[in-house]
Amino acid sequence: MNAWPEIAKQIAATTQQPFDPKVIKIIGGGCINQTYSVADDHRCFFVKTNAADRFAMFAAEAAGLQEIIQSNTLRAPHPICWERDKQHVWLVLEYLDLNYRTHGNAEEFGKRLAAMHRTNAPQFGWTRDNTIGSTPQINTPSPDWPAFWRTNRLQYQLDLAQTKGYHGKLQKLGEQLLEDFSQFFTSYTPRPSLLHGDLWNGNFSYDHTGQPVVFDPAVYHGDRETDIAMTELFGGFPADFYSAYRHEYPLESGYNVRKVLYNLYHVLNHLNLFGGSYRHQAEEMMNYLLAEIR
């Protein structure tokens, strides 16, 4: 990548300290971004890169990290700067040593997440759209949570699946589910909590003191259960995390059904990102949800 001189120049300008990188290491690339550590003799930064048309994605990620940090609950890496040239976009973050998953304080993680979820906003949604993975995530503010989730989450993913050729049973079940959607909220009224938004086991770790750190957010304000539901979708969160969270902020009756409704969004997103292997899972989830309200 030929953008390193410009990245170094921006780091120096933003931090108001000279920065002449001596070591640039590839940390790895997921399915979306390429990541690096870049260091001089005194400082190290974490850098994410992508194609230039992904600038809005990185700007929204930086804003989300800032919102989590400002909540004074969970630790997240500080965004330093972000910019693009004709070919690349980059996001420079505080570098954190996060090789302590087996020594982390899961109970503290649960407590701090509960505290973050008590950070409320006037409406559901957010000040800007962002992405879930690389898929656009619509965050148009709304006072009505069921309408927000129905339109901006499930309907959006089902419409996207339609454009990708996923017709038939998937769309029929989706249409039925959206028609009866309000029945999931007849006795439950969530608050617009500050959410991580993409809280699977690859998006948290612990620092060298054992304190939890979250990253790669898809921030918005919504039902806190959506974050908890996603922790269960792929596993990897210990029992102490859940017991501490529930002690601080107990979940309400009906969560075990609503978590399927919330995780359906992520399964549909995986269908749209990674292909048809997720189709059957999405259809089974919709069958289960429809059976619960009939």
Buried (B, 14 or more C-beta within 10 A) or exposed (E): EEBBEBBBEBBBEBBEEEBEBEEBEEEEEEEBBBBBBBBBEEBBBBBBBBEBEBBBBBBBBBBBBBBBBEBEBBBBBBBBBBBBEEEBBBBBBBBBEBEBEEEBBBBBBBBBBBBBBBBEBEBBBBEBBBBBBBBBBBBEBBEEBBEBBBBBBBBBBBEBBEEEEBEEBBBEBBEBBBEEBEEBBEEBEBBBBBBBBBBBBEBBBBBEEEBBBBBBBBBBBBBBBBBBBBBBBEEEBEEBBBEBBEEBBEBEEBBEBBBBBBBBBBBBBBBBBEEEEBBEBBBEBBBEBBEBBE
